[in-house]
Amino acid sequence: MSTVYRAGDDTLVSYTSGQSDAESLGAEILAMARQQQPQQQPGLPTLYESDSSSDMSGMAACAAIDDVLDNMDDEDDEPTPPKRTRPAPQRQESGVFRTPMASLRSPEKYSDLPSVVLDGDCEQPLMHSVSFYRRQKPQEVRVTPVKPVVRNREVGSSSGARPPAPPAGPGTSSGLAAGTQERINQLQKETLQQQTVMSQASQALNLCNATIEFTGSAEMVEAERLLLVATHRRQAALSEVQRLKTEGAMLQQGITRSASRGSISVSSVTLPLKSSFVREVAAGSANYVYYFVALLRYRGQVIATQMLSSEDSIKGNAVSFSNLVAFRELEADFCVSLEVYGLQTPREVLPHDAKYHIHRKERSKTPKKMLKQQSLLTSPAIQSPAGPGAVRATSFLLMGFIHLTSRNLSNNAWTLEQVSHASPLDGGVYMKVNCHADCAVEERGFITVFDDVSGFGAWHRRWCVLSGSRLSFWRYPEDEQRQPAQSVLDLRRCVTERVAPVPRDICARQNTLLLVTVRQGRPEDSDSLVMQCRGSLTRLRHLLSLDTREERQLWADQLNETLANLRAWDPDAMQPHLDPSA
């Protein structure tokens, strides 16, 4: 390609290059410059482009363009705009021209904003767009919801076991638990109430002792009984408060007590009397009367029986209390005390009207005349040495006591301790005692049971129900309501110390528990896979296989709790260390 242009001295210069005949970028720029400048300024060189644009090379055209632009910048009075960085030109293919892309600019910052109508016809411009205000709102932090998952080991269990007591918190007094503190407050209120009863009973006794008409009367004996019961209840409440505080301190140190609880009921308490005393009362030669009352105590509870007298309560050679006394929430190592108190008073001879000075045949006096007379019933002549408000000591004396524990519940008769020789009591006591566990454990589920079939071991799947002291087996769950159990295991005859997974040398099946029971031997008993004959007794081995490890642990805990309750509260339950066939 050859290009001809005219220099400043009107000399024609020609350049020749080997490029293609395509229109060059320099030629287009020159054409655009001529259109923007209608009049040619003097002194500038004139460029001529021949009809054939292939005569001018690209390098010469670029040099001419630079000269023209430099001259234009010198004559321009406006300040020089900042220099912009040009993007690097892309490499073009041979014979192909690509127009450079114009750079995109962001819209003007301050454009025509839409107007809004506020109150009335006044229009106010909207300073920001709606999207701007949306971006200004605080973004809510979206967090994946978390649901606490509590894994209960006793899932699906119908056990009635008592949940553990909540730990003591710092908000309670002296670090005690809320339930313990509430119990202490109740006992303190009980102490104040019994103190009031003692004060009132003492005032009544002061009046009875000051008037000869009430000496040995029923009113005096009843006041003595109220004073006896209130005194012991107040002392029991104070002792229980100290025990609860000590127990709370032990719980803080991690010392726990047995969770087994039970109930005990005592009825038909009978006190045999000496034969000489019974004959004397029957002959009517005795000028005194004995009153008997029994107190049953357990920690902060004091329950009094009815009061019996030797005049009208002797049946045969004994006095019998018909009261039924029950204690609940007892621990396995409970100790219930039975105390017998007696009061000897002279026989009452004055009738009711004479004691209260009631004269029915005389004409009643006017109220004014009655006020003039000083009543001995309201102002006794003899006051208490400690003052009218002093609390007296009861005249009832302790005639004997016994302690009821889990070891002697099966007894039919007990012997009173510290019985005086002058006491009319014979020294023995008879009563009916019943006890049972409050923690009724129940569990149901499928268990695979091992059995001996003609000398070969076989596993049978059975529906098992644990209730009370019995472990019953059915074939299907529906049979529980329709027919009796196929087999029953009496847990009172179980001598296993603690139910646990069976050793592998006995049974290699996983999740298997072992129970051993003892019964009297039978003529057809012989040693087998599940039976061992030991003299007059026969040991039976029961293998119970569960489906999963969790079920095995659940049934083991339920069986251990049941065995602990039975051995603590059932006198007929066998103890592991008393197994005679071991």
PEBELCOR-V283408 format. One record per helix or strand of 3 or more residues. SS is the DSSP state (2 for helix, 1 for strand). FROM is the first residue (numbers start at 0). LEN is the number of residues. If there is no record, write none. Layout:
SS&FROM&LEN, SS&FROM&LEN
This chain:
1&1&5, 1&11&5, 2&24&12, 2&52&3, 2&57&18, 1&114&3, 1&122&3, 2&129&7, 2&172&3, 2&177&33, 2&211&3, 2&217&35, 1&260&13, 2&274&9, 1&287&11, 1&300&4, 1&317&14, 1&335&11, 2&351&4, 2&366&6, 1&396&8, 1&412&3, 1&424&13, 1&441&12, 1&455&12, 1&469&5, 2&478&4, 1&486&4, 2&490&3, 1&511&9, 1&530&4, 1&536&9, 2&548&21, 2&575&3
